Amino acid sequence: MSSTPRFLQGAYAFTGAGLEKLVTLEGLPSYTVPDGARAQAVYFRAGNSSDEMVSVVLLRDGVAVRWFPVAARGATHVPLRIVEDVEAPSVLELRVAAPDGLSGTVVLDLGLVEV
């Protein structure tokens, strides 16, 4: 059985709409598990340029499955020890929850393994 690494990564500007409202990060692609495969998220890294805490949220088929808080002007690295199989044709995407009107940039790196 072979595996292929996949990544959702880059730097993305955001403007918050409230800590309970998820904001789409323009230009960040989603990841769709291909037919006949499954995927696992194995780590998450993020940096936050803003003066307040934000949360980066991992969505699976539009439903929030993991919340990653990132401190003001801080960074986080989370090796995911609880790893679930994500079956095809599920869609994974990242969004941001931030205080209303807060602007900044998040630097993201979600590591996936496709099996």
N, C-alpha and C positions, 0 to 999 in steps of 0.2 A: 504494500500500500504506500503510495507516494503522497507527499504533502507539498503545498505551494503557499508561500507567505503572501499575504495581501495586506494593504495598508490604506487607511483613511488618514491623510496627513496634510499639513500646510498651515499657513497663517491666515486668519480670517477676521475681518472687522465685524463688529456687532453693535447694535443699539438695543438695550434691554427694554422689555415690555412688562416687567414684573417678575418676581422670583417664581411665580406659578404659571407663567406664560412662556412657552418655548419659542425661541426665535430661530428661524432657518439661517444658516450660514451660507450666504451667496457664493457660489462657485465650488462648494465642497460637494463632491459626488457622493451618492449613496453606493452601497455595495449589495448586489443581488447574488445570493448563493446559486450557482449554476445547477441545472438539472443533473442528477446523478452524483451530486457532491453534498458535503455538509461542511460547515465552518465552525470555528471556535474563536472567540475573542480571548487572547492570551495576555495582553497588557494594554495599559492606557497611560499616556503621558500628556500633560497639558501645562501651558503657561498662560498667565493672565496679566495683561498690561494695565488694567484699570485699577482705580483706587478703592474698589470694593470687591467683596467675594462674589464669584459667579459659580454656577453649576453647569457642567457639560453633561448632557443627558444622552445616553445610548437608547435609540428606539429600535424595536424589532416589529416590523409590519405596522408602524405607527403607534405602538404602545411602548411607554417608557419601561425599560428593564433594568437600567443602572443609572444612578446619579453620582457624578464625581464633582464634589465641591473643590474649587480652586481659589486659594487665598488671594487677597488683594496684592497685586504686584508680586505674585508668587507662582510656584510651580508644584506639580505633583507627579509622582510615578506610582502606578498601582499594578503590580503583577497580579493577574487574576487567578486566584487559587481555586475558585469554584468556576469550573468551565462547563458550559452547557453546549450540546450539539445544536446547531442551527441548521435546519433542513431546508432544501430547495423547495420552493422558490422564494424563501424569506428575504426581506429587504432590511438591511441595517443602515442606520444613519445617525449622525450626531447633530444635536441642537444645543443652544445655550439658553439658560434661564438667568436673567440678570435684573437688578433693580431698574424700575421704569426710568427711561431716559439716559441710563448709564451707557457711555460709549467706550469702546476699547477694542483690543485685538486679542484673540486667543490663538495660541500655537498648539496644534493638535497632532497626536500620533497614536492611532489605534492600530494595534498589531493583531492580525487575524491569521489563522492557519486554515487553509482549505484542503479538505481530505476527499 
